Amino acid sequence: MVERATSFGSETGSYEKGRPEYRPDAVAWLLEPLAVGDRAVVDIGAGTGKLTRAVLALGGTSVTAVDPDPQMLDALREKTPGVEAVTGTAEALPLPDASADAATLGQAWHWVDPVAASAEIGRIVRPGGVLGLIWNVRDDRTEWVRRLTAIMGGSAAEEMIAADAVRVAAPFGQLDERRWEWTREMTRAELHAMASSRSLIIMSSSEEKARIARAMDALFDELGLVDGGSLAMPYVTAAYRTIRRP
């Protein structure tokens, strides 16, 4: 699990190209319980900085990005100059006690130990602060998306959300949840990049990667996806927030 969680650095380009951005309204909802004004946010499992940049775009926030993979942080620093970026994990944060108003994790909570991570994040988030968790997941209610998932393989995040199994522990309280349904136009190249950015495929043999790519191309041919064309990928954004108790 740890090896898969830190495998993304070899595919930073595919991650940036293939993964969707975060909806501004969903990110705003994560931090809604905080007073408007200067807010210190720690983005954990920040990767290439997609959620980091979405939080910064809200205004009135400073963000510290944390990720266990130095290659991902290098990509983040390149795309988000001036943001403090440090190596660490949700269970071991190199930050002072009560130094943040909020912590966010995008596409990351399924990689952590929820009890240990809750305790460590609770150490650095002030009482009354927020822990926000967010995922963009493909909507498998669409037939061709189900077929694509069968080719690529499912993910721990998709299984966690489908099973309503997102959990936090002390010192955080009840989770509030909201979901948004939307679509993203994706070219064949972007769909292949999305697949290449998945940890299960990153860790696969070259033969398995080639087999998956061929099967994807066969599906895209059947769907009539040609060069210059795109498909509307249906997504669900699942967001969760909880307050750090005294």
Summary of the structure (lengths in Angstrom):
residues: 246
radius of gyration: 18.0
end to end distance: 32.4
largest distance: 56.2
contacts: 796
relative contact order: 0.18
helix: 42%
strand: 27%
